[in-house]
C-alpha cells in the first residue's frame, strides 16, 4: 500500500455554470481546408466517458458537460482545484441534485469537463450551476517525493492498481506516447490546470503506435515529458495523463491529456493494459 498524506488533503467547493458554445467560425485543418464543426462547450449528449476519442465529426469535442466561470479569477480556481474523479453535483435547474464526476480540464477554452448519466443530461440547460467537491491538489507519496501527483482525486488515484517494482511505480496505461507527438499546450508554465494535445496530423504514425484507438478516460504514459511544474520536454522524465477531449482537425492539436503524475527521473513505468480507463473506477 502506497503511503501518502491523503488524510491531510483539504476537500472544499468550487463551482461553475454550463458554458454556452462559442464561435461558429471556420476551423482550418492541418491540410488547409476550412470546416464548420461542433467543438467545445455546452452539453454533448452523445459523446461520453469511455467512447472513442477519434472519428467524431467535430473538433476538440468535450464529452458530457462543460462548465466555466466568466470571472477569470474564479474560473482559475475551478480549473486548478477541480480534479479528475471529483464528485460534481447540479445545484440549479431541472436536473438539480444529479451527480457526476470530473473527467478533466481543457486549457485555452478553460473548461472543466464533467460526466453525467444520460437521463440527467436531458434535464440540463445552459447556465445551470454545478458544484464540484474539489479534492486532490497537494496529494503526495511519502516514499516517492520526486513523483508529483496532480489534479486527481485521492480516492480514484488509489484505485488505479499502481504497483511498486524495484523502486519505481508501475502504472497501467493504454498506450505510451513519444515526446515528439506532444503539441498544443506544451510550454505552459502551470501543469496543475488544463491539458496538452497529442498531435495527430501524421495519421500513419498514430495508427502505428495504436493511438487511434484511444478513448475518453484512458490513461496514457507520456515519454520524456516533464509536468512537475510547467509542461516541457526533459529526457528521461515520465508523465501519466488522462484523455479528456477528442481528436482535432487543426495543426498541432489532437486528443487532450490532463496530467495526473510526473517525475523528472524515470521512476514511473507503464504497464500496457487496454482496459486502463477511469470509467471502470467511477461508473
Order of alpha helices (4+ residues) and beta strands (2+ residues): beta-beta-beta-beta-beta-alpha-beta-beta-beta-alpha-beta-beta-alpha-beta-beta-beta-beta-alpha-beta-beta-beta-beta-alpha
